Amino acid sequence: MESCTKATKEWLNSVEYREKNFAREKLVINPAKACQPLGALLCALGIEGCLPFTHGSQGCTAYFRSTLSRHFREPVASVSDSMTEDSAVFGGQANFIEGLKNAYTVYNPKVIAVYTSCMAEVIGDDISSFLGNAKDQGAVPMDFPVALANTPSFKMSHIAGYDIMLKGLIECLATPRQEDQINERLYVVPGFDTYPANLREYKRLLNMMNVPYTLLPDYSNVVDTPNLGKYELYPGGTPLVEMEEALNGLGYLLCQTYSTSNTKKYLTGESIPVEAIPMPIGMAGTDRFIEAAAKLTGKEVSEEITYERGLAVDAMTDAHQYMHGRKFALFGDPDLLLGLVSFLLEMGGEPVHIVCSNSTPLFKKDMERLLASSPYGQGATLYPNKDLWHLRSLLVTEPVDMLIGDSHGKWAARDAGIPLVRVGFPFYDRVNLHRYPIVGYSGVINLITMIVNTFLEEKDRASTDAYFELLR
């Protein structure tokens, strides 16, 4: 039995198996993405007094809640209308109306955000019509705000669900744009970002520039709350009064491109100035964020920010020799990967394998353009819409020095005998990583610290007595 198992492992690590693995077309094994409603739920958490509402089964809602709770190690509020087999046959309107009435009565929200799951989309439930009927029957008051988002789980991914829900929330809560009512507020959209520390970092940098802003959505104090001995169902979020003025803002700064594409199209159609930038990871990414904020608002870059940038440059200089020439594999969402690859190229790191399970043709072009811009990107290959079992074959047949991605990569990293630096979503097996920003100049320092110290720890662990030295 042991010899059989050994032979199987050796074959799984072979080039022959890799070719068979990459030849599969219908089977997906451990994709590095989640479904649309999860992203919609996260987005809805970032609005003041908002209760996320799944039009679907209890099991779906339990999955979304547990996934986010395990990552943030916080309770995540959400309800569902508990669709079952009967709903699949007769439609989910009865569940929708009763669920909406119960949610409004029991939990006293200021707004409810409804998104759909597989069952509701497969049978073609019309949630807009359902909402009209629910209000006609008195389930909720006629003027009570209910945002709607169609988020079928069987296509696209969590970043699309975030985007569609955000558009639905703006459509529901914002008053029409009026040119004589334009305010001086910059609306900043973080995109699908599971680091509350990133959201706080955006706010800190904007405060340093004296920019009037609204972070939309802002769930930083919802998924990372202080323990004061009393549970609050709605502990934070973007204020509704600022949501009401969302279409009269000075402009929008979108801090991710691929998790905000529908929202960008909608805002542009409303004649609102919009600038979408790559996720502000690394020096160039953060510079672009600062420059975009200054351009949209006319504010000057403060000396404090210039000072922080200098600290990041110093950290890069101090640690450059530990990353230069090292080979990396990465997996994650499109916006995250563009930021991380840009950062690695700045440090002289060499990305080799880049796996994106929710890739698009446009993302492929953007990534290839980024890789072509640096000599350190010439050996990299993007594997669009591949999964983590593909990634495992790459790691054992074309070894690299480090894997960067979320907790799901730990098995592939172990099989390949390389360290995993956890960046992305989710983190199930480490604590507090979401409390350290990876965006901004502080994020540059944090990423350098995580990556370089992991390399140094590995070097110490593998050193013999003769090479186990104090200085590294």
Secondary structure in CASP SS format (residue, H / E / C, confidence):
PFRMAT SS
TARGET T0000
AUTHOR 0000-0000-0000
METHOD secondary structure of the structure
MODEL  1
M C 1.00
E H 1.00
S H 1.00
C H 1.00
T H 1.00
K H 1.00
A H 1.00
T H 1.00
K H 1.00
E H 1.00
W H 1.00
L H 1.00
N C 1.00
S C 1.00
V H 1.00
E H 1.00
Y H 1.00
R H 1.00
E H 1.00
K H 1.00
N H 1.00
F H 1.00
A H 1.00
R C 1.00
E C 1.00
K C 1.00
L C 1.00
V C 1.00
I C 1.00
N C 1.00
P C 1.00
A C 1.00
K C 1.00
A C 1.00
C C 1.00
Q H 1.00
P H 1.00
L H 1.00
G H 1.00
A H 1.00
L H 1.00
L H 1.00
C H 1.00
A H 1.00
L H 1.00
G C 1.00
I E 1.00
E C 1.00
G C 1.00
C E 1.00
L E 1.00
P E 1.00
F E 1.00
T E 1.00
H E 1.00
G C 1.00
S C 1.00
Q H 1.00
G H 1.00
C H 1.00
T H 1.00
A H 1.00
Y H 1.00
F H 1.00
R H 1.00
S H 1.00
T H 1.00
L H 1.00
S H 1.00
R H 1.00
H H 1.00
F H 1.00
R C 1.00
E C 1.00
P C 1.00
V C 1.00
A C 1.00
S C 1.00
V E 1.00
S E 1.00
D C 1.00
S C 1.00
M C 1.00
T C 1.00
E H 1.00
D H 1.00
S H 1.00
A H 1.00
V H 1.00
F H 1.00
G C 1.00
G C 1.00
Q H 1.00
A H 1.00
N H 1.00
F H 1.00
I H 1.00
E H 1.00
G H 1.00
L H 1.00
K H 1.00
N H 1.00
A H 1.00
Y H 1.00
T H 1.00
V H 1.00
Y H 1.00
N C 1.00
P C 1.00
K C 1.00
V E 1.00
I E 1.00
A E 1.00
V E 1.00
Y E 1.00
T E 1.00
S C 1.00
C H 1.00
M H 1.00
A H 1.00
E H 1.00
V H 1.00
I C 1.00
G C 1.00
D C 1.00
D C 1.00
I H 1.00
S H 1.00
S H 1.00
F H 1.00
L H 1.00
G H 1.00
N H 1.00
A H 1.00
K H 1.00
D H 1.00
Q C 1.00
G C 1.00
A C 1.00
V C 1.00
P C 1.00
M C 1.00
D C 1.00
F C 1.00
P C 1.00
V E 1.00
A E 1.00
L E 1.00
A E 1.00
N C 1.00
T C 1.00
P C 1.00
S C 1.00
F C 1.00
K C 1.00
M C 1.00
S C 1.00
H H 1.00
I H 1.00
A H 1.00
G H 1.00
Y H 1.00
D H 1.00
I H 1.00
M H 1.00
L H 1.00
K H 1.00
G H 1.00
L H 1.00
I H 1.00
E H 1.00
C H 1.00
L H 1.00
A C 1.00
T C 1.00
P C 1.00
R C 1.00
Q C 1.00
E H 1.00
D H 1.00
Q H 1.00
I C 1.00
N C 1.00
E C 1.00
R C 1.00
L E 1.00
Y E 1.00
V E 1.00
V E 1.00
P C 1.00
G C 1.00
F C 1.00
D C 1.00
T C 1.00
Y C 1.00
P H 1.00
A H 1.00
N H 1.00
L H 1.00
R H 1.00
E H 1.00
Y H 1.00
K H 1.00
R H 1.00
L H 1.00
L H 1.00
N H 1.00
M H 1.00
M C 1.00
N C 1.00
V C 1.00
P C 1.00
Y E 1.00
T E 1.00
L E 1.00
L C 1.00
P C 1.00
D C 1.00
Y C 1.00
S C 1.00
N C 1.00
V C 1.00
V C 1.00
D C 1.00
T C 1.00
P C 1.00
N C 1.00
L C 1.00
G C 1.00
K C 1.00
Y C 1.00
E C 1.00
L C 1.00
Y C 1.00
P C 1.00
G C 1.00
G C 1.00
T E 1.00
P C 1.00
L H 1.00
V H 1.00
E H 1.00
M H 1.00
E H 1.00
E C 1.00
A H 1.00
L H 1.00
N H 1.00
G C 1.00
L C 1.00
G E 1.00
Y E 1.00
L E 1.00
L E 1.00
C C 1.00
Q C 1.00
T C 1.00
Y C 1.00
S C 1.00
T C 1.00
S H 1.00
N H 1.00
T H 1.00
K H 1.00
K H 1.00
Y H 1.00
L H 1.00
T H 1.00
G H 1.00
E C 1.00
S C 1.00
I C 1.00
P C 1.00
V E 1.00
E E 1.00
A E 1.00
I C 1.00
P C 1.00
M C 1.00
P C 1.00
I C 1.00
G H 1.00
M H 1.00
A H 1.00
G H 1.00
T H 1.00
D H 1.00
R H 1.00
F H 1.00
I H 1.00
E H 1.00
A H 1.00
A H 1.00
A H 1.00
K H 1.00
L H 1.00
T H 1.00
G C 1.00
K C 1.00
E C 1.00
V C 1.00
S C 1.00
E H 1.00
E H 1.00
I H 1.00
T H 1.00
Y H 1.00
E H 1.00
R H 1.00
G H 1.00
L H 1.00
A H 1.00
V H 1.00
D H 1.00
A H 1.00
M H 1.00
T H 1.00
D H 1.00
A H 1.00
H H 1.00
Q H 1.00
Y H 1.00
M H 1.00
H C 1.00
G C 1.00
R C 1.00
K E 1.00
F E 1.00
A E 1.00
L E 1.00
F E 1.00
G C 1.00
D C 1.00
P H 1.00
D H 1.00
L H 1.00
L H 1.00
L H 1.00
G H 1.00
L H 1.00
V H 1.00
S H 1.00
F H 1.00
L H 1.00
L H 1.00
E H 1.00
M C 1.00
G C 1.00
G C 1.00
E E 1.00
P E 1.00
V E 1.00
H E 1.00
I E 1.00
V E 1.00
C E 1.00
S C 1.00
N C 1.00
S C 1.00
T C 1.00
P H 1.00
L H 1.00
F H 1.00
K H 1.00
K H 1.00
D H 1.00
M H 1.00
E H 1.00
R H 1.00
L H 1.00
L H 1.00
A H 1.00
S C 1.00
S C 1.00
P H 1.00
Y H 1.00
G H 1.00
Q C 1.00
G C 1.00
A C 1.00
T E 1.00
L E 1.00
Y E 1.00
P E 1.00
N C 1.00
K C 1.00
D C 1.00
L H 1.00
W H 1.00
H H 1.00
L H 1.00
R H 1.00
S H 1.00
L H 1.00
L H 1.00
V H 1.00
T H 1.00
E C 1.00
P C 1.00
V C 1.00
D C 1.00
M E 1.00
L E 1.00
I E 1.00
G E 1.00
D C 1.00
S H 1.00
H H 1.00
G H 1.00
K H 1.00
W H 1.00
A H 1.00
A H 1.00
R H 1.00
D H 1.00
A H 1.00
G C 1.00
I C 1.00
P C 1.00
L E 1.00
V E 1.00
R E 1.00
V C 1.00
G C 1.00
F C 1.00
P C 1.00
F C 1.00
Y C 1.00
D C 1.00
R C 1.00
V C 1.00
N C 1.00
L H 1.00
H H 1.00
R H 1.00
Y C 1.00
P C 1.00
I C 1.00
V C 1.00
G H 1.00
Y H 1.00
S H 1.00
G H 1.00
V H 1.00
I H 1.00
N H 1.00
L H 1.00
I H 1.00
T H 1.00
M H 1.00
I H 1.00
V H 1.00
N H 1.00
T H 1.00
F H 1.00
L H 1.00
E H 1.00
E H 1.00
K H 1.00
D H 1.00
R H 1.00
A H 1.00
S C 1.00
T C 1.00
D H 1.00
A H 1.00
Y H 1.00
F C 1.00
E C 1.00
L C 1.00
L C 1.00
R C 1.00
END
